[in-house]
Amino acid sequence: MAKTPIQNNIKTSVELTHPERVYWPDDGVSKQDLLDYYALAWQRMQPFVTNRPLALLRCPDGIDGPKFFQKHAWKGINPHIEEIADPEDKDAAKLLKIEDFDGLAALVQSAALEIHPWGTTIRHWEKPDMIIMDLDPGEDVTWGKVTAAAKEIRERFSAQGLTSFIKTSGGKGLHVVASLTPQANWQQVKEAAETMAHSMSADSPQTYLSVASKAKRTGHIFVDYLRNGRGNTAVAPYSTRARKGAAVSMPIGWEELDGKIGPASFTIGNAASRLSRSSADPWADFFAAASPLKV
């Protein structure tokens, strides 16, 4: 079959069936709209989603229908979504990965509206190349407190010799992600994240929580370190979210954290405009900035 041009000279051999199918009804965002957005984001998104084990939130009937969080293959899975064995448990159900834009197009065709990668590639399964701190504000927490928390995490990472980057979650909060040389193992990375979360909670108990207690969440920011365990995931940079508004998890520069950008400020619509006009990629140096975790 002839390759179909999308945008930015990116082509895919994956044929979309019913490209007019609407995934976000209130926002009028279709399957084709999603693929066109990813074509714009692909160059920046690619290293964060290819050759990594993936978990997917699939919504075959759009965001108002049933949702399936899947880590394993399903009947009729597109061949561009590849199955891979977990080296720690080769007899277990195989995991999923993609290698290229055809793989991402196959995810779109499969109604994967959220993409959640592991924090490592299959080249070094047991050595994460990032550490993720997820800031999840409770009710009545001002956005200023959330941005202040992100900046505090940045300072704490810097004190450990780590360079961190920030993105909107597309939900309620922010993700601060430090780039790691893949040397420390999963347990060491998770322990480092846990130590930071507990330290923040101990230093500012009126502001931060390091345990997921819904009873205490109001007025606090949950500093979620649990994204860093083996097999745990966080939503990918540039991934859409299966929520009203068609928001995306957008990498931003630290200088943009000025109160004007909120957690769901970027959508498929305005993100496309941002990617089209902006030559600056705030996460361009993510992997070049990697440093080893001190353990």
C-alpha positions as CSV (number, residue, x, y, z in Angstrom):
1,M,0.0,0.0,0.0
2,A,1.3,3.5,-0.8
3,K,2.4,5.5,2.2
4,T,0.0,8.2,3.3
5,P,1.5,11.7,3.9
6,I,0.4,13.3,7.2
7,Q,2.3,16.5,8.0
8,N,5.9,17.7,8.1
9,N,6.8,15.1,5.5
10,I,6.2,12.3,8.0
11,K,4.6,9.3,6.3
12,T,3.0,6.1,7.7
13,S,2.0,2.8,6.1
14,V,-0.7,2.4,8.7
15,E,-4.2,2.9,7.3
16,L,-6.7,4.6,9.6
17,T,-10.1,3.0,9.4
18,H,-12.8,5.6,10.1
19,P,-10.4,8.5,10.4
20,E,-13.5,10.7,11.1
21,R,-14.3,8.8,14.3
22,V,-14.4,11.3,17.1
23,Y,-12.4,10.5,20.2
24,W,-13.1,13.7,22.2
25,P,-16.8,14.5,21.5
26,D,-17.0,17.8,23.3
27,D,-13.9,19.1,21.5
28,G,-14.6,17.6,18.1
29,V,-11.2,15.8,18.0
30,S,-11.1,12.9,15.6
31,K,-8.8,10.0,15.0
32,Q,-7.3,11.9,12.1
33,D,-6.8,15.0,14.2
34,L,-4.9,12.9,16.7
35,L,-2.6,11.4,14.1
36,D,-1.9,14.9,12.6
37,Y,-1.0,16.3,16.1
38,Y,1.4,13.4,16.7
39,A,3.0,14.0,13.3
40,L,3.9,17.5,14.5
41,A,5.1,16.2,17.9
42,W,6.9,13.1,16.6
43,Q,10.5,14.5,16.3
44,R,10.4,15.7,19.9
45,M,8.4,12.8,21.3
46,Q,10.2,9.9,19.6
47,P,13.0,9.2,22.1
48,F,10.5,9.1,25.0
49,V,8.2,6.5,23.5
50,T,10.2,4.2,21.2
51,N,11.9,1.1,22.3
52,R,10.4,1.4,25.8
53,P,7.9,-1.0,27.4
54,L,4.5,0.8,27.1
55,A,1.3,0.8,29.0
56,L,-1.7,2.1,27.1
57,L,-5.1,3.6,28.0
58,R,-7.3,2.5,25.1
59,C,-10.7,4.1,24.5
60,P,-12.2,2.4,21.4
61,D,-15.4,4.5,21.6
62,G,-13.7,7.7,22.6
63,I,-13.3,9.2,26.1
64,D,-17.0,8.8,27.0
65,G,-16.9,5.0,26.4
66,P,-15.2,2.1,28.1
67,K,-11.5,2.5,28.9
68,F,-8.9,-0.3,29.0
69,F,-5.5,0.1,30.6
70,Q,-3.4,-2.5,28.8
71,K,0.2,-3.6,29.1
72,H,-0.2,-6.7,26.9
73,A,-1.4,-7.5,23.4
74,W,-5.0,-7.9,22.4
75,K,-6.8,-9.8,19.6
76,G,-6.1,-8.2,16.2
77,I,-3.2,-6.0,17.5
78,N,-1.5,-4.1,14.7
79,P,1.9,-5.6,13.8
80,H,3.6,-2.2,14.2
81,I,2.9,-2.6,17.9
82,E,5.5,-5.1,18.8
83,E,5.5,-7.7,21.6
84,I,8.6,-8.1,23.8
85,A,9.5,-10.5,26.6
86,D,10.3,-9.2,30.0
87,P,13.9,-10.5,30.7
88,E,13.0,-11.0,34.3
89,D,10.0,-13.2,33.5
90,K,10.2,-14.6,30.0
91,D,7.2,-16.9,30.6
92,A,4.9,-14.0,31.5
93,A,2.6,-12.3,29.0
94,K,4.7,-10.2,26.6
95,L,4.9,-6.4,26.9
96,L,4.5,-3.9,24.2
97,K,6.7,-1.4,22.4
98,I,6.9,0.7,19.2
99,E,10.0,1.5,17.1
100,D,8.9,4.3,14.8
101,F,6.1,6.6,13.6
102,D,4.2,3.6,12.1
103,G,4.0,2.3,15.6
104,L,2.6,5.5,16.9
105,A,0.1,5.6,14.1
106,A,-0.9,2.0,15.0
107,L,-1.5,3.2,18.6
108,V,-3.8,5.9,17.2
109,Q,-5.6,3.4,15.1
110,S,-6.0,1.2,18.2
111,A,-7.5,4.1,20.1
112,A,-4.6,4.4,22.6
113,L,-5.4,7.9,23.9
114,E,-2.8,7.8,26.6
115,I,0.8,6.4,26.3
116,H,2.6,5.5,29.5
117,P,6.2,4.4,29.0
118,W,8.6,2.8,31.4
119,G,11.4,5.1,32.5
120,T,14.0,3.1,30.6
121,T,14.6,1.6,27.2
122,I,14.9,-2.1,26.3
123,R,18.6,-1.6,25.8
124,H,19.1,-1.2,29.6
125,W,16.0,-2.7,31.1
126,E,17.2,-2.6,34.7
127,K,18.8,0.9,34.6
128,P,16.3,3.8,34.4
129,D,17.3,6.8,32.4
130,M,15.0,9.2,34.3
131,I,13.5,9.9,37.7
132,I,10.0,11.2,37.8
133,M,8.3,13.3,40.5
134,D,4.6,13.8,40.0
135,L,3.0,16.7,41.8
136,D,-0.7,16.0,42.4
137,P,-2.5,18.9,44.2
138,G,-5.5,18.4,46.4
139,E,-8.5,20.6,46.6
140,D,-8.0,24.2,47.5
141,V,-4.3,24.2,46.5
142,T,-3.3,27.3,44.6
143,W,-1.4,26.9,41.3
144,G,1.3,29.1,42.7
145,K,2.0,26.5,45.4
146,V,2.3,23.8,42.7
147,T,4.8,25.8,40.7
148,A,6.7,26.6,43.9
149,A,6.9,22.8,44.6
150,A,8.2,22.1,41.2
151,K,11.0,24.7,41.6
152,E,11.8,23.2,45.0
153,I,12.2,19.7,43.4
154,R,14.4,21.3,40.8
155,E,16.7,22.7,43.5
156,R,16.8,19.4,45.3
157,F,17.7,17.6,42.1
158,S,20.4,20.2,41.4
159,A,21.9,19.7,44.8
160,Q,22.3,16.0,43.8
161,G,24.0,17.0,40.6
162,L,21.0,16.2,38.5
163,T,19.4,18.3,35.7
164,S,15.6,18.3,35.7
165,F,13.0,19.2,33.2
166,I,9.3,20.0,33.6
167,K,6.1,19.3,31.8
168,T,2.4,19.8,32.4
169,S,0.6,16.6,33.3
170,G,-2.5,17.3,31.1
171,G,-4.4,16.6,34.3
172,K,-4.1,18.6,37.6
173,G,-0.4,18.9,38.2
174,L,3.1,19.0,37.0
175,H,5.8,16.4,36.4
176,V,9.5,17.2,37.2
177,V,11.8,14.7,35.5
178,A,15.5,14.4,36.0
179,S,17.7,12.9,33.4
180,L,19.8,9.9,34.5
181,T,22.8,8.1,33.2
182,P,21.5,4.5,33.2
183,Q,23.6,3.2,36.0
184,A,21.5,2.9,39.1
185,N,18.9,0.1,39.3
186,W,15.2,0.4,39.8
187,Q,15.3,0.0,43.6
188,Q,18.0,2.7,44.0
189,V,16.1,5.2,41.8
190,K,12.8,4.5,43.6
191,E,14.5,4.9,47.0
192,A,16.0,8.3,45.9
193,A,12.6,9.5,44.8
194,E,11.0,8.3,48.0
195,T,13.6,9.9,50.1
196,M,13.0,13.2,48.4
197,A,9.2,13.0,48.8
198,H,9.5,12.1,52.5
199,S,12.0,14.9,53.1
200,M,9.7,17.5,51.5
201,S,6.8,16.2,53.6
202,A,8.9,16.3,56.8
203,D,10.2,19.8,56.0
204,S,6.8,21.3,55.0
205,P,4.0,19.1,56.5
206,Q,1.4,21.7,55.9
207,T,2.1,21.7,52.2
208,Y,3.3,18.3,51.1
209,L,2.2,14.7,51.5
210,S,4.4,11.7,50.6
211,V,1.7,9.1,51.1
212,A,-1.4,8.7,49.0
213,S,-3.9,9.5,51.8
214,K,-7.2,10.8,50.3
215,A,-8.4,11.8,53.8
216,K,-5.4,14.2,54.1
217,R,-5.2,15.3,50.5
218,T,-7.2,18.5,50.8
219,G,-4.9,21.5,51.0
220,H,-1.8,19.5,50.3
221,I,0.3,18.5,47.3
222,F,0.9,14.8,47.0
223,V,4.5,14.3,45.9
224,D,4.1,11.0,44.1
225,Y,7.4,9.1,43.8
226,L,5.7,5.8,42.9
227,R,6.2,6.3,39.1
228,N,9.8,5.1,39.6
229,G,9.3,1.4,40.5
230,R,10.1,-1.3,38.0
231,G,7.0,-1.7,35.7
232,N,5.5,1.6,36.9
233,T,4.8,4.3,34.3
234,A,4.0,8.0,33.8
235,V,2.3,9.6,30.9
236,A,4.7,10.3,28.1
237,P,5.8,13.8,27.0
238,Y,3.4,15.0,24.3
239,S,0.9,12.2,25.0
240,T,-2.7,13.1,25.0
241,R,-5.0,12.5,28.0
242,A,-8.3,10.7,27.8
243,R,-10.2,13.5,29.5
244,K,-12.5,16.3,28.4
245,G,-10.6,19.1,26.9
246,A,-8.2,16.9,24.8
247,A,-5.2,18.1,26.9
248,V,-1.7,16.9,26.3
249,S,1.3,16.5,28.6
250,M,3.4,19.3,27.3
251,P,7.2,19.8,28.0
252,I,7.8,23.5,28.9
253,G,10.8,25.5,29.8
254,W,11.4,26.5,33.4
255,E,11.1,30.1,32.4
256,E,7.5,29.4,31.3
257,L,6.5,28.4,34.8
258,D,5.2,31.9,35.5
259,G,1.6,31.2,36.5
260,K,0.2,31.8,33.0
261,I,0.5,28.1,32.1
262,G,-1.7,25.7,34.0
263,P,-1.7,21.9,34.2
264,A,-4.1,21.4,31.2
265,S,-3.3,24.6,29.2
266,F,-2.1,22.7,26.2
267,T,-4.6,20.8,24.0
268,I,-4.4,19.0,20.7
269,G,-5.5,22.2,19.1
270,N,-3.2,24.8,20.6
271,A,-0.3,22.3,21.1
272,A,-0.2,21.9,17.3
273,S,0.1,25.7,16.9
274,R,2.9,25.8,19.5
275,L,4.8,23.0,17.8
276,S,4.4,24.6,14.4
277,R,5.7,28.0,15.3
278,S,8.3,27.2,17.9
279,S,11.8,26.2,17.0
280,A,12.9,25.8,20.6
281,D,12.4,22.4,22.2
282,P,12.6,22.8,26.0
283,W,13.6,19.1,26.4
284,A,16.0,19.0,23.5
285,D,19.0,18.4,25.8
286,F,17.2,15.9,28.1
287,F,19.5,12.9,27.4
288,A,22.6,15.0,26.8
289,A,22.1,16.4,30.3
290,A,22.1,12.9,32.0
291,S,24.2,12.5,35.2
292,P,24.6,9.4,37.4
293,L,22.4,9.1,40.5
294,K,24.5,9.2,43.6
295,V,23.8,6.1,45.6
